[in-house]
Amino acid sequence: MKVIAAMSGGVDSAVAAARAVDAGHDVTGVHLALSRNPKSYRSGARGCCSIEDANDARRAADVLGIPFYVWDMSDEFADEVVEDFIAEYTAGRTPNPCLRCNEKIKFAAVLDRALALGFDAVATGHYAQLRTDDDGMIEMHRAVDHGKDQSYVLGVLTQHQLAHSLFPLGDTTKDIVRLEAAARDLAVAKKPDSHDICFISDGDNAGWLTEKLGPKPGDIVDETGKVLAAHDGAYAFTIGQRRGLKLGIPADDGKPRFVLDIEPVSGTVTVGPREMLTVDYIEAIKPLWCGAVPTDALECSVQLRAHGEEHRAVVRVSTSSTSEGGSTSESGLTGAGSDTVTIELLEPASGIAPGQAAVIYAGTRVVGSATIARTERRTNIAALA
């Protein structure tokens, strides 16, 4: 196959490209230039958007002996990821820009360009596994290395995208990847992993948003509505946050307070005790299915944060007749639409914020994902204490 290897400049994508070459594919390395001004994004060997990263990717391609190109995706990235990030926080929600990037850039814009140029697939350094079932459906499963598993941020991929994707690292561990990189004389063998949002260079999300949006003062209140303090912007807070509240007034019981709710219109941030963060019912919208849409109640597990634990759940889908871009296909596959997904958690979870993704699993298989729109606590707090 003719394969585009998306090379971020890190060790994972370099070894993934190398393994694609070893598998006999005709591989071309591509680095995505995501910043309109690379110096404004991360500097140093920590991310995937800097000039250093582009140079590291080029050197790795040279070692592998494959062609290498830089594709300018800065406009698409700014529109689909950065602006979406700002809009979501402005609306009081907590987005995951990595999911958005995978959905709109790496496995949409890049894959579309690759297919248009005559390539068959895109290979990345994500840790996930692909399998073909007896019906020919492509299934995505968790990686062997559960500590590095990235199936959560890939839960936005459709069957069409999975059919044109390669994840060469899904069957291995990060330690082995680094050893393999060193054995191949790849200079990125010891390069540190990136953990923060790539377009926020210092990791200060609140400071970055303040710079973009300016001050928007509001009140911090307790669960009774009593004003405790003022703030400069509700976008600096997220559900479940404890640190940085700067309340100055201790709770009556002396226990810490957490962000319970963010009201974007008035800018009111409500705080309260940890137990009030507990939810056991979730409504989610804009589902994306990796395969067939569940038609019955699905006993499964859901992951609600990128590095969070799995929660046992019962998931139901209220399916509309159409979805964005057209109706549901005869195969039952669909993209993001107006369907609603309800998730009943069998054990309560805490700090779940609208805007986050709920990724649905059947065992290790990714069923699909949806964006959390509303949460609710249906059990009695006293029963949970």
C-alpha positions in Angstrom: 0.0 0.0 0.0 1.0 3.6 -0.5 1.0 5.1 3.0 1.3 8.6 4.4 3.2 8.4 7.8 2.1 11.4 9.9 5.4 12.3 11.6 5.0 14.7 14.5 8.7 14.8 15.4 8.3 12.5 18.3 9.6 9.0 18.9 6.2 7.3 18.5 5.4 8.6 15.0 9.0 7.9 13.9 8.9 4.2 14.9 5.4 3.9 13.5 6.8 5.1 10.1 9.7 2.7 10.4 7.3 -0.2 11.1 5.2 0.7 8.1 8.4 0.6 6.0 9.3 -2.8 7.4 5.8 -4.1 6.6 6.6 -3.4 2.9 4.5 -0.3 2.4 5.5 2.5 0.1 5.8 5.2 2.8 6.0 8.9 2.5 6.6 11.0 5.7 4.5 14.1 6.2 4.8 16.6 9.0 1.8 18.8 9.7 2.6 22.5 10.2 -0.3 23.5 12.5 0.8 26.9 13.7 0.6 30.1 11.6 3.6 31.2 13.6 5.6 28.2 14.9 7.4 30.3 17.5 4.1 31.1 19.1 3.4 27.5 19.8 5.5 25.1 22.0 9.2 25.5 21.9 11.7 22.8 22.9 11.3 19.1 22.5 7.9 18.8 24.1 5.2 19.1 21.5 4.2 18.6 17.9 3.9 22.1 16.5 7.3 23.7 16.8 10.1 24.2 14.3 12.3 21.8 16.3 9.6 19.1 15.9 9.5 19.6 12.1 13.3 19.2 12.0 13.2 16.1 14.1 10.6 14.6 11.8 12.7 15.4 8.8 15.8 13.8 10.3 13.9 10.6 11.2 12.6 10.4 7.6 16.2 10.7 6.3 17.3 7.8 8.5 14.4 5.7 7.2 15.2 6.7 3.7 11.7 7.8 2.8 10.4 11.0 1.1 9.4 13.8 3.4 7.1 16.7 3.1 5.6 19.4 5.3 1.9 20.0 4.8 0.6 23.4 5.9 -2.6 22.7 7.9 -2.4 25.9 10.0 -5.6 27.4 8.7 -7.6 24.3 9.2 -6.1 23.8 12.7 -6.9 27.4 13.7 -10.5 27.2 12.5 -11.4 23.6 13.6 -9.3 23.2 16.8 -8.1 26.5 18.3 -11.3 28.5 17.6 -13.4 25.6 18.8 -11.4 25.4 22.0 -12.0 29.1 22.7 -15.7 28.8 21.8 -16.3 25.8 24.0 -14.7 27.4 27.1 -16.6 30.6 26.4 -19.8 28.5 26.5 -18.8 27.1 29.9 -17.8 23.7 28.5 -14.5 21.7 28.8 -13.4 20.5 25.3 -10.7 18.0 24.4 -8.7 19.6 21.6 -6.8 16.3 20.8 -10.1 14.6 19.9 -11.1 17.6 17.8 -7.7 17.5 16.0 -8.0 13.8 15.3 -11.6 14.2 14.1 -11.1 17.3 11.9 -7.4 17.4 11.0 -5.4 14.1 11.2 -8.2 11.7 10.1 -10.3 14.1 8.0 -8.3 16.9 6.2 -5.1 14.8 6.1 -6.8 11.6 5.1 -8.9 13.3 2.4 -5.7 14.9 0.9 -3.9 11.6 1.1 -6.6 9.7 -0.7 -6.9 12.4 -3.3 -3.2 12.1 -4.0 -3.5 8.3 -4.5 -2.4 7.0 -1.1 -4.3 4.2 0.5 -3.8 4.9 4.2 -2.4 7.2 6.9 -0.2 5.7 9.6 0.2 7.4 13.0 2.0 6.8 16.2 -1.2 6.4 18.3 -1.4 3.5 20.6 -4.5 1.5 19.5 -5.2 -1.7 17.7 -7.2 -2.4 14.6 -8.8 -5.8 13.9 -11.1 -7.0 11.1 -14.2 -9.0 12.3 -15.9 -11.9 10.4 -18.1 -9.4 8.6 -15.2 -7.4 7.3 -15.9 -4.5 9.7 -12.8 -2.8 11.1 -12.8 -2.7 14.9 -10.6 -0.5 17.0 -9.4 -1.9 20.3 -7.4 -0.6 23.2 -3.6 -0.9 22.9 -1.6 -3.7 24.6 0.1 -1.0 26.7 -3.0 0.3 28.7 -0.8 3.0 30.2 -0.2 4.5 26.8 -3.6 3.5 25.2 -4.9 6.4 23.1 -8.2 4.8 21.9 -10.1 7.5 23.9 -8.8 10.3 21.6 -9.5 8.1 18.6 -13.1 7.4 19.5 -14.2 10.0 17.0 -13.1 7.9 14.0 -15.7 6.4 11.6 -15.6 3.1 9.8 -14.4 4.8 6.6 -11.5 6.5 8.4 -10.5 3.3 10.3 -10.4 1.4 7.0 -7.7 3.8 5.8 -5.7 4.0 9.1 -2.7 2.2 10.4 -1.6 2.1 14.1 1.7 0.1 14.0 2.4 0.6 17.7 -0.8 -0.8 19.1 0.7 -4.2 19.9 3.7 -2.9 21.8 4.8 -0.8 24.8 6.5 2.6 25.1 9.6 1.1 26.5 10.0 -1.2 23.5 9.4 1.7 21.2 12.2 3.7 22.7 14.6 0.7 22.5 13.6 0.2 18.9 14.2 3.9 18.1 17.6 3.7 19.6 18.5 0.5 17.7 17.4 2.3 14.5 19.7 5.3 15.3 16.7 7.6 15.5 17.7 10.8 17.4 14.3 11.1 18.9 14.7 7.9 21.0 14.9 9.8 24.2 12.8 12.7 23.3 10.3 13.5 26.1 6.6 12.9 25.6 4.2 15.8 25.1 1.4 16.1 27.7 0.0 19.6 27.4 -2.1 21.2 24.8 0.2 21.9 21.8 -0.9 25.4 21.1 -0.6 26.6 24.7 3.2 26.8 25.0 3.4 27.2 28.8 0.5 24.9 29.7 -1.4 27.9 31.4 -4.8 27.4 29.8 -6.5 30.1 32.0 -3.8 32.6 31.2 -4.0 31.8 27.5 -7.8 32.2 27.4 -7.6 35.5 29.3 -5.2 36.8 26.8 -7.5 35.8 23.9 -10.8 36.8 25.5 -10.0 39.6 27.9 -11.5 40.0 31.4 -15.1 39.0 31.9 -15.8 39.5 35.6 -18.3 37.4 37.5 -19.1 36.0 40.9 -18.1 32.8 42.6 -21.0 31.6 44.7 -21.7 28.6 47.0 -24.5 26.1 46.5 -26.9 28.4 48.3 -26.1 31.4 46.0 -24.0 33.3 48.6 -21.3 35.3 46.9 -17.9 34.2 48.1 -15.5 36.0 45.7 -15.1 37.6 42.2 -13.3 36.3 39.2 -12.0 37.7 35.9 -13.5 35.1 33.6 -15.6 32.0 33.9 -13.5 30.4 31.1 -10.7 30.0 33.6 -12.7 27.3 35.5 -13.8 23.8 34.8 -16.1 21.4 36.6 -14.4 19.6 39.4 -11.6 22.2 39.8 -10.3 22.6 43.3 -7.1 24.6 43.0 -6.8 28.2 42.2 -10.3 29.3 43.4 -8.9 31.9 45.8 -12.0 32.1 47.8 -10.5 33.4 51.1 -13.7 32.2 52.9 -13.5 28.6 54.3 -16.5 26.4 54.1 -18.5 26.0 57.4 -17.2 22.4 57.7 -13.7 23.4 56.8 -13.6 21.0 53.8 -12.3 22.1 50.3 -14.7 23.4 47.7 -14.9 22.3 44.1 -16.4 23.9 41.0 -19.9 22.5 40.5 -21.3 24.6 37.7 -20.4 27.3 35.2 -23.0 29.7 33.9 -21.5 31.4 30.8 -24.1 34.1 30.3 -23.9 35.7 33.8 -20.4 34.4 34.4 -21.4 32.8 37.7 -19.2 30.0 39.0 -20.8 27.8 41.6 -18.7 25.9 44.1 -19.5 23.4 46.8 -18.5 20.1 48.5 -17.0 17.2 46.7 -20.1 15.0 47.1 -22.2 17.4 45.0 -19.9 16.6 42.0 -21.3 13.1 41.9 -23.3 12.2 38.8 -24.8 8.9 37.6 -26.7 10.0 34.5 -25.3 11.7 31.4 -26.9 13.0 28.2 -24.5 13.3 25.2 -24.9 14.6 21.7 -23.2 14.5 18.3 -22.3 10.8 18.5 -19.7 9.3 16.1 -19.7 5.6 15.7 -16.7 3.4 14.8 -19.1 0.8 13.5 -22.8 0.0 13.7 -25.0 2.2 15.8 -26.2 0.4 18.9 -30.0 -0.3 18.5 -30.7 -1.8 21.9 -29.6 -0.9 25.4 -25.9 -1.6 25.6 -24.3 -2.9 28.8 -20.8 -1.6 28.4 -18.2 0.7 29.9 -17.5 4.4 29.2 -14.4 6.5 29.6 -15.1 10.1 30.4 -11.6 11.6 30.5 -8.5 11.1 28.4 -6.6 9.5 31.3 -9.6 8.5 33.4 -10.9 5.1 34.5 -13.6 3.1 32.9 -17.1 3.2 34.3 -19.7 0.4 33.9 -22.8 1.8 32.2 -25.9 1.2 30.3 -26.0 3.2 27.0 -29.0 3.9 24.9 -29.2 5.7 21.6 -32.2 7.8 20.4 -31.6 7.7 16.7 -32.9 10.3 14.3 -33.7 9.6 10.7 -30.9 11.8 9.4 -27.4 13.0 10.4 -25.2 15.8 9.3 -24.3 15.2 5.7 -27.2 12.7 5.0 -29.2 9.9 6.3 -28.0 6.8 8.2 -26.7 4.3 5.7 -28.1 0.8 5.2 -25.2 -0.6 7.1 -26.2 1.3 10.2 -23.1 3.4 10.1 -23.4 7.1 10.7 -21.3 10.2 11.4 -22.1 13.1 13.8 -25.9 13.7 13.8 -28.8 14.9 15.9 -29.0 11.6 17.8 -28.9 11.6 21.6 -27.0 9.2 23.8 -28.0 8.5 27.4 -25.6 7.0 29.8 -26.6 5.5 33.1 -23.6 4.9 35.2 -23.8 1.9 37.5 -21.4 3.5 39.9 -21.4 7.3 40.3 -18.6 9.4 38.9 -17.3 12.8 39.9 -16.3 16.0 38.1 -17.8 15.2 34.7 -18.0 18.3 32.6 -20.1 19.2 29.6 -17.9 19.4 26.5 -15.9 16.3 27.5 -16.2 13.2 25.4 -17.8 10.0 26.5 -16.1 7.1 24.7 -18.1 3.9 24.7 -16.3 0.5 25.0 -17.5 -3.1 24.6 -14.7 -4.9 26.3 -11.6 -3.5 24.6 -13.5 -2.5 21.4 -14.3 1.1 20.9 -18.0 1.4 19.9 -18.0 5.2 19.5 -18.1 8.5 21.2 -20.4 11.5 22.0 -20.0 14.9 23.5 -21.4 15.3 27.0 -24.2 17.9 27.1 -25.7 17.4 30.5 -25.1 15.5 33.7 -27.4 14.7 36.6 -27.3 13.0 39.9 -30.4 10.7 40.3 -29.3 8.9 43.4 -29.6 10.4 46.9 -26.4 12.1 48.2 -26.9 10.4 51.6 -26.9 7.0 50.0 -23.4 7.8 48.5 -21.8 9.2 51.6 
